[in-house]
Amino acid sequence: MAMIKFPKDFLWGSATAAHQIEGAWDKDGKSPSIWDTYEAQAGRIKNGDTARVACDHYHLWREDVAMMKDLGMQAYRFSVAWPRILPSGRFPVNEPGLDFYDRLVDALLEAGIRPFVTLYHWDLPQRLMDKYGGWVGRDTAYCFSDFVAVVAARLGDRVTDWITHNEPGVAMEAYLEEGMPPGILDKKSAYQVAHHVLLSHGLAVDALRANCKKTPNVGITHDLWPVHPATDSDEDREAAQMRWDLRWAWYMDPIAHGKYPEKAWEALGEFQPKVEPGDMQCMARELDFFGLNYYSRIVMSAEDGELGPQPGREYSNLNWELYPEGMYEVLDVVCNKYKLGPVYITENGASFDDEIGPEGFVPDDKRIGYIKGCLEQIHKAISDGMDVRGYLVWSLMDNFEWSFGFSKRFGVVHVDYATQKRTPKASAKWYQKVIKQNGFPA
């Protein structure tokens, strides 16, 4: 049978985020994050779930690294919890927090697994929310730079691959949509938050290059969703383009070109953020790679806004369309429009209602089918000359899925939250073969 083969140095791995898996929410000096605070508020999270224990990775990390090694993972992307390192948001440094990541990095390297460190995956220290209003306050960007410098100085003698922010657009969306902390809806704040997060990215790039002992490979991760017009009408096309510009180009244009998309800027009017001299140049620091998260697409109507499920299409249990073709579309945008250098797929996957069947088997054929479809699109992109260097599945294991609590499962490994037992799903076994073969049957 013919094989779809990837380049010989293509990197295979998985990804997680600190708040979603670590637990130990107040252990060894860690302070609350804005998510810890949000989860404590009645009615915020489905079923009243919290991430206080989550997957207990803080205590089970040795077993998790061994599991990754057994599955053949070559890379592991994880995030560092800011309130675990700098409980007040700035100084002093909490050494036990740093020690945890020290041990994790050493164990990964010993297992032959390349660490990709994400410096912000949404767990802002609550004390910065209290002091500066979180990302609404410009000072928070400089606090983030201090945090990055501390982590880089400790881990930068062994870690080469760094991601400043994961999906920075989420910080803005938290002020536009229900379901995320701080639980304040305010459009003016939303776009000021976006600006300060982008500023903090540029400051973080500088901090990494100044403090890492090994020359760092620095990138940022964005989630890109193609936005398609519902019809070929000019109105629907314009609505789709504005939706893209106000959410995705709003972040891509500054890091690639040092400016906001012009039509979107004009459309914001009174909601435009305050921009200081030098901010845009800082945001546009040259990157070594781009991290791409891909999940689904949006279909946009000028009259009805974002449309719901489309006839004849399959969906995950989050009502996200299973649209593998979009992977090629967004890679084309990153590689050929923005020209942001080598690309790593830093997240890709889907959530389904996975259950353990007879003899401990977890069938998840829909996940396998979706991931396989996305990998076919990645292979097509590489064949067409796009520089894609690796693929990190989301997620290594089931975890705390933000406002959905534990009701949604993205992992290739099943987690029984009552016992913390890990059970590789069918998708994990399939992915293990893909890694070993550096490809899969066509």
Salt bridges, closest charged atoms under 4 A:
GLU22 OE1 - ARG84 NH2 2.95
ASP36 OD2 - LYS30 NZ 2.95
GLU39 OE2 - HIS19 NE2 2.51
ASP56 OD1 - HIS59 ND1 2.71
ASP64 OD2 - HIS57 ND1 2.77
ASP64 OD1 - ARG422 NE 2.96
GLU95 OE1 - ARG154 NH2 2.38
ASP99 OD1 - ARG154 NH1 3.15
ASP102 OD2 - ARG154 NH1 2.83
ASP102 OD1 - ARG158 NH2 2.53
ASP106 OD1 - ARG158 NH1 2.78
ASP146 OD2 - ARG90 NE 2.40
ASP157 OD1 - ARG158 NE 2.89
ASP161 OD2 - ARG114 NE 2.62
GLU173 OE2 - ARG247 NE 2.97
ASP206 OD1 - ARG285 NE 2.83
ASP223 OD2 - ARG247 NH2 3.17
ASP232 OD1 - ARG237 NH2 3.21
GLU276 OE2 - LYS274 NZ 3.63
ASP279 OD1 - ARG138 NH2 2.79
ASP279 OD2 - HIS195 NE2 2.74
ASP288 OD2 - ARG209 NH2 3.16
GLU306 OE2 - ARG243 NE 2.70
GLU314 OE2 - LYS366 NZ 3.96
GLU321 OE1 - ARG297 NE 2.82
GLU321 OE2 - ARG313 NE 2.64
GLU325 OE1 - ARG313 NH2 3.78
GLU329 OE1 - HIS228 NE2 2.81
GLU347 OE2 - ARG77 NH1 3.19
ASP354 OD2 - ARG367 NH2 2.89
ASP354 OD2 - LYS425 NZ 2.64
ASP364 OD2 - ARG367 NH1 2.69
ASP387 OD1 - ARG389 NE 2.66
ASP398 OD2 - ARG409 NH1 2.59
ASP398 OD1 - LYS425 NZ 2.83
